[in-house]
């Protein structure tokens, strides 16, 4: 049974990120990692529509200061957002850390993050690309999207592999939210995924759930976080695809940031 899961206190899954709690003395890059779409140009190269600009150097997802946005006009129709890159405020967010369980006691194993997803023809971490960006996980209706995720990459930060996304918020859809993001008055981020299976972390169990039943250790989620035989009880998430990323006002943990990268 597939299920939509999302980040948040008391919910099943999620990596939240928040900038204000990071020690600013450990900042590596002192330049805000927010890109104003007005500073990007749209060009056609080899039949593709590309966003081009020096500002994309701040977004490690983009290659050679170019970002393929050939698909944006089609996504814009579905999400009721702008098809023009200049209408967006873009930012990079290390949204998921690989392997280690988050505060909701769920983990994205590295082998799952890098697994090929045949139905969508992409590596798992790339399933973020072209998915909607929402506010506070109001994600049941695509047309409520506040923007879109332009790219995703796998990078090492804090000594660990992270999925880093380049997401954009549309000024024409929600001007206030876009301004809050651009001015760093709203820097929390979260994600949502469609998960097919979960696996108990205990070496002597490894029960695989399809969402209908769980082992006695997971106990429908109530058992996560306990220590049994010296091992933390959490769920390893299997066979998932990402479905959205949200701007959130009240993140639960601070594992990465939307405006700066730091050394751990």
WOHUSUL-V331739 format. One record per backbone hydrogen bond with DSSP energy under -0.5 kcal/mol. NH is the residue of the N-H (numbers start at 1). CO is the residue of the C=O. E is the energy in kcal/mol with one decimal. If there is no record, write none. Layout:
# WOHUSUL-V331739
NH,CO,E  NH,CO,E
This chain:
# WOHUSUL-V331739
3,195,-0.9  5,3,-0.5  5,193,-2.9  7,191,-1.3  11,8,-2.2  13,6,-1.5  16,14,-0.6  17,189,-1.7  18,256,-1.0  22,19,-2.1  24,22,-0.6  26,23,-1.9  27,24,-1.3  28,261,-1.9  29,261,-1.0  30,28,-0.6  33,259,-1.3  34,32,-0.9  35,90,-3.6  37,35,-0.6  37,88,-2.6  39,36,-2.3  40,37,-1.7  41,52,-2.9  43,41,-0.5  43,50,-2.7  45,43,-0.5  45,48,-2.4  48,45,-1.9  50,43,-3.1  50,48,-0.6  51,67,-3.0  52,41,-2.9  53,65,-1.6  56,53,-1.5  57,54,-2.2  58,55,-1.8  59,56,-1.2  60,58,-0.8  62,59,-1.4  63,66,-1.3  66,63,-1.8  67,51,-2.2  69,49,-2.6  69,67,-0.5  72,69,-1.5  74,71,-0.8  75,71,-2.0  76,72,-2.9  77,73,-1.1  78,74,-1.3  79,75,-2.9  80,76,-1.4  81,76,-1.5  85,83,-0.5  87,84,-1.7  88,85,-1.7  89,169,-2.1  90,35,-3.0  90,88,-0.6  91,167,-2.3  92,33,-1.1  93,165,-2.5  94,257,-0.7  95,93,-1.5  95,163,-1.5  96,163,-1.3  98,161,-3.1  99,108,-3.4  100,98,-2.3  102,106,-2.6  105,102,-2.3  107,235,-2.5  108,97,-0.6  109,107,-0.8  112,109,-1.0  113,109,-2.2  114,110,-1.9  115,112,-1.2  117,122,-3.1  118,116,-0.8  120,117,-1.1  121,117,-1.2  122,117,-1.4  124,115,-2.5  125,113,-1.8  126,123,-1.4  127,124,-1.9  128,125,-1.0  129,126,-1.6  130,149,-3.0  131,128,-2.1  132,243,-0.5  133,147,-1.7  134,132,-0.5  134,245,-1.9  136,134,-0.5  136,247,-2.9  138,135,-1.4  139,137,-2.1  144,141,-2.1  145,142,-2.0  146,133,-2.8  147,133,-1.2  148,168,-1.7  149,131,-2.5  150,148,-0.6  150,166,-2.8  151,166,-1.3  153,164,-2.5  155,153,-0.6  155,162,-2.6  157,155,-0.6  157,160,-2.8  160,157,-2.4  162,155,-3.8  163,96,-2.7  164,153,-2.8  164,162,-0.7  165,93,-2.7  165,163,-0.5  166,151,-2.4  167,91,-2.4  167,165,-0.6  168,148,-3.0  169,89,-2.4  170,146,-2.9  171,87,-3.1  171,169,-0.5  173,170,-0.8  174,170,-2.3  178,174,-2.3  179,175,-2.2  180,176,-2.3  181,177,-2.4  182,178,-2.4  183,179,-2.6  184,181,-0.9  185,180,-2.7  186,180,-1.2  188,248,-0.5  189,17,-1.3  190,246,-2.0  192,244,-2.5  193,5,-2.4  194,241,-3.2  195,3,-2.1  195,193,-0.7  196,238,-0.9  196,239,-1.1  197,238,-1.9  198,209,-2.0  199,236,-2.3  200,207,-2.3  201,234,-1.9  205,202,-2.0  206,202,-1.1  209,198,-3.4  209,207,-0.6  219,215,-2.6  221,218,-1.7  222,219,-1.6  223,218,-2.5  224,218,-0.6  224,221,-0.9  225,233,-2.9  226,223,-1.4  228,226,-0.5  228,231,-2.7  231,228,-1.8  233,226,-2.4  234,232,-0.7  235,105,-2.0  236,199,-2.9  237,107,-2.8  237,235,-0.5  238,197,-3.1  241,194,-1.7  243,192,-2.7  244,192,-1.4  245,132,-1.4  246,190,-1.7  247,134,-2.4  248,188,-1.7  248,246,-0.5  255,16,-0.9  255,253,-0.5  263,26,-1.5
